[in-house]
């Protein structure tokens, strides 16, 4: 059985077939989903979906693209949402210097604030970082994020970032990027990460894995990520897709404290 640790089930691209999409994933062996908040509205949607389905869990938080929109009442609303038992993480939060939809200064300030709120709520972090590795790691260290832990989602960084993340006690989550022909260096990292620190995800509807490139991504396709990871690590004794499924499911349940 598999856990897709990073989905956007509320995305409008699923409006016409959301129930069927979830059913396909369940048939493909996905036993749990975590659907992710990127601002207040999507956090509320994530919690609503988690309440609707026993096997769906939610995160809350504000993506670095969206932090310029944070209003005075948002953190109190997140405190309210976090009282729901289906909320298992805070994120995705972090830094993204590629697009700078929010200014780097504001991203850093809001990142610190949200880590502090996650401490208060005792929720692990889901980290988004792009072209901001040094600042991301520095802020996580300065804000003592190791005390609550978390995951670098959709990991696509270099070996130095992988080491920093692991040294912080964080997990690395791999997505369909592992299946991309150009991802040779990332596959080398995925081969070396301790198996008890690995998660898998789709980040659907984005980053559709081979062999479905060009189509909308969906949670059923996390099986391709697991299969690719098993192929990458095939030289290890007893390694196969079932081993990957068991290990990543166990890791997700440990980090997010889900049954």
N, C-alpha and C positions, 0 to 999 in steps of 0.2 A: 504494500500500500504506500501511497505517496502523499506528501503535503506540499501544495504550492504555496510557498511562504510570501509571495508578493503578487497580488492581482489587483486589478481595478474593475471589479465586477459591476460597479455602478456606471461605467462608461457608457455614453449614449450609443456607441456602436453595438451594444448588446440589447438595445431596447426592443428589437423585434423578435429576439429569440433567447433571452436571458435564461429562462427556465430550461430550454432545450440544451443550451450551451453547458449549463451546470450538470444536467443529466449526462451529457456526453463525457464530461470529466469524471463523474462518478463511475460510469461504465468502464472508463480507462484506468481505474484504480486510484483515483485521487480521493482520499478519504477526508481531507481537511483543506480548507482554503483560508488564507488571511487576505482580507481586502483592505486597501490602504487609503487613508485620508491624506489629501494634499492641501486642503484649506478647511474652513469651518463647514461649508456646505457638503463637501465630499466626505468629511469625517462623519457628519450626521448621516449621510447616505450609507456609509460603511457600517455604522452601528445598526441602522435599520435593517440592512441585509443580514447582518449577523444574528439579530433577534429573530428574523424570519426563518433562518435555517440553522438547525442544531450543529451542523458541521462547518459553519462559516464563523470566523472570528474577525475582529476589526482592529485597525490601528487608527490613531488620531494624530493630527499635527499639521504643520504648514510647510510645504515644499519651498525650497529656496527661491524658485521663480515667483512664488506668491506672497512672500513675506511683506512686500510693500503694501499689501491690502489688509494687514492685521489691524483690527479695530480694538478699542479699549476693552470691550467685553469678551473678546475671543478666548482669552486664557481662562476666564471664569466658566465659559461654555465648555471648554475642554475638561475642566475639573468636573463639571456636571456629567459629561459623557463618560468620563473614566469611572464613574460609579457603576456602570454596567459591567457585569462580570464577563461579557464577551469581548471587552476591550483588553487586548493582551500586549500592546506595544505603543510606543510614541514615535511617530514618523509617518511619511518619510521627511526627514529634516536634514539640513546640511548646507553645503556650499556648491554653487555652480557658476564658475567664471567663464563658461563658454558663451552663454547668451546674455548674462547679466540683465535679465528681465527685472530683477531688483538690484540695487546698487551693491557692490561688494561690501561696503561699510555696513549697510543695513542688514545684509545677509549675515555678517559675522555677529552683529548685535543680537539679532533675533535667534540665531543658532544658539548662542549662549543662554538666552532667556528660556528657550525651549528645552535645552538640556537640564536647566535648573528645575523647570516644571516637571520633567520626567523623573528627576530625583524625588521631588515632592510626591508624585503619584506612584513612585516605585514601579515604573514601567521600563522595560528594555528599549533601546533606541534602534530605529531603522534609519541608516545613514545613506544619504545620496551625496556623492562627491564627484565633481567633474572639473578637471583642470584647476584643482584647488587643494591638492593633497597635503601640502605643507601646513596650510592654515587649518584644514580640517583636523588633522592629527594633533596639532598644537592646542586647538581649542578643546578637543576631547580630553587631552591630558590635563589642561589647566582646570577644566570643570569636573575633573575626577569621574569621568564617564565609566571607568572600569568598575566602579562600585555598583552600577546598574546593568552594565553589559549591553550587548546588542549585536547588530549585524551590519556589515557593509553590503548593501543590497546591490544586485546586478553587478557584481564585481567585474571590472574591466581594467583595473589599474596594473601597475608594474610590480615586480618582486619586492621592491622596497616598501611600497604601500601595503602589500600583503603581510610583510613582516611586522610593520607598525601596527596593523589591525590585530594581528594575532598576539603581539606583545601587550596590547591593551586588553586582551581577553575576549575580543570580539570574534564572531563567526564571519565567514565569507560565503556569500550566496551567489551561485552561478546560474546564468540564464541561457537562453538560446544562442547567445553570442558564442558559446563554446562550440557550436556546430558550424560557425562561419569559417569559410576556407581561410580567411585572413588571420584567424585568431590563434596562430601557432604559439606565440608567447604566452597567451592566456592559458592554453592547454597545458603548457609546461608548469605554470603556477598551480593549476588545478590538480596536477599529478602529485605535487609536493606537499600540499596542505594536509595536515593531519585529518584523518577521516572523521574524527569526533568534533571537528570545527567547520564542517561543510554543510551548507543548505542548498536547496535548489528552488528555482522559481521560474515563472514565465514573464513577469512584468506585463502581462497581457492587458490591453490589446497590442502592445508594442513588441518588437524584437522577436518576431516569429522565427522559430528554428527551422533549419533544414529537416525534412524535405518539404516544408510548407511555406517557404519564403515567398513573399508577395501576397499572402493571404492574411486576413486578420488573425492575430494570435488568440489563443484561448487556453484555459487551464489543462485540458486534456493533453496538450502538447508538452507538458512538463515531463512526460514519459520519455520524450526524445532527449531532454537534458540529462535525465538519469542514465539513459542508454549510452549517451556520448561520454559521460563521466566514467561509466564502467569500462568503456573501450579505452579511454585514456589511461586508466589505472589497471589494465588487464594483466600487467606483469606481477601484481601482488597476489599472494596466495589466497584462494577462495574468493577472488573478486569477480562479481558479475552484477547484472542489473538488480537482482534481488538483494544483494549485499548493500548496494548503494541505496536502494529504497529503504531498507531497514535502518541503516545508519542515519540517513538524512531525516527520516521521520522521527527517530529517537532524538536527534539533535534539536529539531524544531519543537518537539514537545518539552524538552528540557528548557530551552531558552524562553519560550512563550508560556510555559507552565499550563499547557493544555493537556487534556486527557486523551 
